[in-house]
């Protein structure tokens, strides 16, 4: 399916900037990611999302899933579940744009966590 990309503009702005502080992500009390290289993506009126380099995430806790979603501004997202050492699984907790559109190309190789399901601390 051919999908048209939308370009961020004054009606739907998107900015990507270095966060400039350490970002720590915990799931069920377990540290899943720590990064000094996170990016803050601000999109329109949505809360700012932290995008963390995939290499700064504990790979042993990730389980790739078959889920996909589409954003006309960022492209197609794929997902990971997190399985904590106690065996608990948070399904599709992490998303990533492996080939993001040019407007947000900086987030390639980064992942984001649903802030309502993980503890994302900045600073």
C-alpha positions in Angstrom: 0.0 0.0 0.0 1.4 3.4 -1.0 1.0 5.9 1.8 1.6 9.6 1.4 4.0 11.1 3.8 2.9 14.3 5.5 5.5 17.1 6.2 5.4 18.7 9.6 4.4 22.4 9.4 2.9 25.1 11.6 -0.3 23.2 12.0 1.5 20.0 13.1 5.0 20.8 14.1 7.6 18.2 15.0 11.0 18.9 16.5 13.7 16.4 17.4 16.5 17.6 19.8 19.1 16.0 22.0 17.5 15.6 25.5 20.7 16.7 27.1 20.1 14.7 30.3 20.3 11.0 31.3 17.1 9.1 30.5 16.3 6.0 32.6 13.5 3.7 31.8 12.2 1.1 34.3 9.5 -1.5 33.9 8.2 -3.2 37.0 11.1 -1.8 38.9 13.6 -3.3 36.5 15.9 -0.8 34.6 15.4 -1.5 30.9 17.3 1.4 29.4 19.7 4.1 30.4 21.0 6.7 28.0 22.9 10.0 27.8 22.1 10.1 24.1 18.3 10.3 24.1 16.4 12.5 21.7 13.3 14.5 22.7 10.6 14.4 20.0 7.9 17.1 20.4 5.0 16.6 18.1 2.1 19.1 17.9 0.2 19.1 21.2 1.3 15.6 22.3 3.6 15.1 25.3 7.3 15.0 24.5 8.5 11.5 23.8 12.0 10.3 24.7 13.7 8.2 21.9 16.6 6.2 23.2 19.3 4.5 21.1 18.5 0.8 20.8 22.0 0.0 21.9 21.2 1.7 25.3 18.4 -0.8 26.0 18.9 -4.1 27.7 18.6 -6.4 24.7 18.1 -9.5 26.8 14.6 -8.1 27.9 13.3 -7.4 24.4 11.0 -9.6 22.3 10.2 -8.3 18.8 6.6 -8.6 18.0 4.6 -8.7 14.7 2.8 -5.5 15.5 3.0 -2.5 13.2 1.4 1.0 13.1 1.6 3.9 10.7 2.1 7.6 11.3 1.8 9.8 8.3 4.5 12.1 9.7 7.0 9.5 10.9 6.4 6.3 8.9 5.8 2.7 9.9 6.6 1.6 13.4 7.4 -1.8 14.6 7.2 -3.0 18.2 9.0 -4.9 21.0 7.6 -6.4 24.2 9.6 -6.3 27.4 10.0 -9.5 29.4 11.4 -8.7 32.9 13.5 -11.2 34.8 10.5 -12.3 36.9 8.8 -13.5 33.7 6.3 -10.6 33.4 5.7 -9.4 29.9 4.6 -5.9 28.8 3.3 -6.5 25.3 4.2 -3.9 22.6 5.6 -1.5 25.1 8.3 -0.2 22.8 8.0 1.2 19.3 10.7 2.1 16.7 10.7 3.7 13.3 13.4 1.7 11.6 13.1 3.8 8.4 11.5 7.0 9.5 10.6 9.7 7.1 13.1 12.4 6.3 11.5 15.0 8.6 12.4 12.9 11.7 15.3 10.9 10.3 17.2 11.4 13.5 15.1 8.8 15.4 16.3 6.0 13.2 18.0 3.4 15.5 16.1 4.7 18.5 13.1 3.3 20.5 10.4 4.9 22.5 8.4 3.6 25.5 4.8 4.1 26.3 5.1 6.5 29.3 1.8 5.3 30.8 3.2 1.8 31.0 6.9 2.4 31.9 8.7 4.8 34.2 10.6 7.2 32.0 12.8 9.5 34.1 14.7 12.4 32.6 17.7 13.9 34.6 
